[in-house]
Amino acid sequence: MRAIRSDNGGEFRKSRFENFCRDLGLEHQFSSPYTPPQNGVVERKNRTLVEMARTMLDEHRTPRRFWAEAVNTAYYIANRIFLRAFLGKTSYELRFGRQPSVKHLRAFGCRCFVLKKAGHLDKFESRCLDGIFLGYTSNSRAFRVWILEAKQVVETCEVSFDETMPYTTPAFEISGDDEEGTPIFEDEEGVVDVGDVGATAPAAAPAPSATSSDDEGGPLSTTSSSLPRQQAQAEVGPAEDAGEVTSEIVPSRQVQRDQPPHRMIGDIHPRVTRSSVNSLAFFSHSAYVASFEPRNVSHALSDPNWVNAMHEELENFERNHVWDLVEPPPNCRPIGTKWVFKNKQGEDGMVVRNKARLVARGFVEGGDRL
């Protein structure tokens, strides 16, 4: 490595970082201010990591305060699966000279169970602790797990994962932990969007969140705050005071998920559920397919659905010009054909299509056969 290129951010112009580059003989290059295309490689890599981290957080509705763990897991995976251009090798293979193992990779945010190693356990006491998988360690062969009961991160290799069933309710909400919408940065707290208003009302003091109960000084503990909906509106000041500028009440921009029945339009009682829609679609589709597979052509001709499937196969032959009818050579017997019938099933095991295929009897080829 000969040079390092970065943008003109203040974090890169500190004397400590300059001394570090100078000691290693590295040239520190800067791009022009507010010109991301000059540092396109880094910007694209940063976008890749952010998109991977966002997807991992959204998969199991992991709280946003674990964004750093998600980014660390993203670059850990990227170094082992993404191939370098023109070289056809991963970054891990270029560094260590061998292909990486990916059999230990797990789904970020999935439920896991850590072995409890307390000295005195009751005979019927649980031998595991419920946790959430948060990534991999950098200096050992272990996993990073967030223990829901203790609300702290532990590094262990004695852990079992459950990646099969998705959550209907996130484990964080079950344990009373932070919700998904917790702001990532501290400066996002206490910000009130009042729209395009001429005068701005004083912001109310943020109320402490009742959902975060992490211990102070923990590895990933954060204190979040939320503003009630009433505090997001600017209060109307007294109009009697001379020279005082007042502002109108600004309605909240938050969307209420559960609306009261008297505010809904139309009749809310007759509802179409997913199960009824699936049943209706199943019965309407079953009227156009046969549920059995014919034993021979005579059996297939007895059902109109299989007759339609055979007509579809012959129409495909005619449309694609599969063959041309010609006179056979002398002293040769043409190879015959055979109908093959098969039902195509969906994910639920139900028949979704009747497939009829006309194939040549290639097993009789040879001798005077042609």
ABEGO torsion letter per residue (X at the ends): XABBBBBABAAAABAAAAAAAAAAGBBBBBBBBGBAAAAAAAAAAAAAAAAAAAAAAAAAGBBAAAAAAAAAAAAAAAAAABBBBGAGBBAAAAAAGBBBBAAABBBBGBBBBBBBABABBBAABBABBBBBBAEBBAABBBBBBBBAAAGBBBBBABBBBBAABBBABBAAAAAGBBBAABBABAAABGBBBAEBBABBBBBBBBBBBAABABBBGBAABBBBBBBBAAAABBBBBBAABBGBBBBBBBBBABBBABBBAAABBEBAABBBBAAAAAAAAAAAAAAABBABBBABAAAAAABAAAAAAAAAAAAAAAAAGABBBBBBBBGBBBBBBBBBBBBBBBAAGBBABBBBBBBBBAAABEEABX
